[in-house]
Amino acid sequence: MNAMEKKLAEYKCDTNEAICLKLVRFAEDVDDESTTFHPEYSHQLYGDDEVAFGYKGLQIQLYYSAGNLSTLFKVKYTSKVTETFDCVEPDDVEGKIREIIPAGFCCNTDDFISLLEKEANFKPFGTLLHTYHVHNVEEGGDFTYQIHKVDVSCPGFKEYHERLQTFLMWFIETASFIDVDDDRWDFFLVFEKYNKDGETLFATVGYMTVYNYYVYPDKTRPRVSQMLVLPPFQGEGHGAQLLEAVHRFYCNLPKVQDITAEDPSENYVKLRDYVLVKLCQTLPSFSSDKLSLGFSDDMATEAREKLKINKKHARRVYEILRLRMTDMSDETKARDYRLEVKRRLFAPTKKNQREMTKMMKCLRPEELASHISQMDTALQHEELEKSYQEVLAEYRRVIERLAQA
């Protein structure tokens, strides 16, 4: 690396570190470093390497008022590449942000702080579905939260949602903005209720979007599209409260077939496991005496009719509850449980083997040799055992969380 390349390398910044996000309640929060949080991802705006070139000491400030999400956007840096070099252009870091944040943001801190005075006028959108409390050990008290169901016809919500969805770019790896004008979208929002100078205010905590697909002849299938709890509130159980409230909302709608999720993340699957098991454990068909008899049509039917849970997820719930009641130190009981789970895990492989057997009758010798290598029995057993151990670990985490609830 020559001297010029070394000099240019000094003007590279990690965009995940450079982007500073805040949810501001009080004027003093603006300069309080402890209230700052950073993105998990910025590749959708700044490329796979998540690097911005052309600046030293780059700081991209995106500050939001806690309730209405009024926005302050500023770009700061200690030096810029064009101030020293004539041959290179810096990246347009500001233009990238302007592509995703809606118009009407502040560029001046004083203007933004003046907007905080209007936060008392902000009230949650839509219909209140659920209120719950979370104990905060540090504060030594209970905090109150509300979950609201909203549709796009609610006055002011469309503009608010445009500001809210900008967080998706930073915390969901393959996020995309949605067409809110489609009336098949449902929105569920979580707010914290808090006091400021004797007034009751509300702070945005997180949200979920659900799309209602048509199912022939007269049903719908709500599919969870995006779900986000904002970082200052993560780890407090809000995701579970939100998902359970959404399930209970759709359970009361006769036209709903079942509830699914679009390309669920690993964390979402863990959350769903916990919520569905919590809901199903009180159903008669999932009682201890029934669990010992194996997965049944009654379980699948009751889970679907009462909780809008499809058969695949009901089976997973059964396996978790069966594990909870199984004495795994008892060799016979542990073996029975292991074989039942493995039979389910092996089913897709068995189907593929049947299809391959049919294909083998039509293959040339060299093609046959290739396919036979894919049917290595020892390797299949090894993979099956690995899958079983992974599932077992996932299930035990759910059981542990249930015990702590």
Summary of the structure (lengths in Angstrom):
residues: 405
radius of gyration: 26.2
end to end distance: 56.6
largest distance: 82.5
contacts: 1158
relative contact order: 0.07
helix: 47%
strand: 23%
